Amino acid sequence: MQACSVGSCLLAALSLLLLCLALSTDYWLVAYGPKDTFHSGLWQQCTVGRVCVSPAQVNGYIQATRAFLILAALAAAVCILSLLASIMSCFQSPMSLNLVASLSAF
């Protein structure tokens, strides 16, 4: 049972790492043109000359994606912390930490 707990904690940490990487990258959209290449993320838009600018006006769906990804990163952090606390036997909680971890992972 301990191996499953450690494995789930490691996989949750990997998912948090990949989620933070996806949140910070500028390669959500890549457009190849005849003369230029353009790539854009949630925070910046870049051209082939490595000139990156923040957009002056952001669409509502981009703002919603930013908000939900930040909330997902926070939930993943709660999941990892509760999994780590459930592995340690010296930490006692009135609520099941495995339940907190599974709810935050969901």
Residue pairs with C-beta under 8 A, 6 or more apart in sequence:
2 87
5 83
5 86
5 87
6 87
8 83
8 101
9 80
9 83
9 84
9 87
12 76
12 79
12 80
12 83
12 101
12 105
13 80
15 76
16 73
16 76
16 77
16 80
19 69
19 72
19 73
19 76
20 73
22 69
23 42
23 69
23 70
23 73
24 41
24 43
25 41
26 39
26 40
26 41
26 43
26 44
26 45
26 46
26 52
27 39
27 41
28 39
28 40
28 41
28 42
29 39
29 40
29 41
30 37
30 38
30 39
31 37
31 38
31 39
36 47
36 48
37 47
37 48
38 45
38 46
38 47
38 48
39 45
39 46
40 46
42 62
42 65
42 66
42 69
43 54
43 66
44 52
44 53
44 54
44 55
45 52
45 53
45 54
45 55
46 52
46 53
75 104
75 105
76 104
76 105
78 100
78 101
78 104
79 100
79 101
79 104
79 105
82 97
82 98
82 100
82 101
82 104
83 97
83 98
83 101
85 91
85 93
85 97
86 97
86 98
86 101
91 97
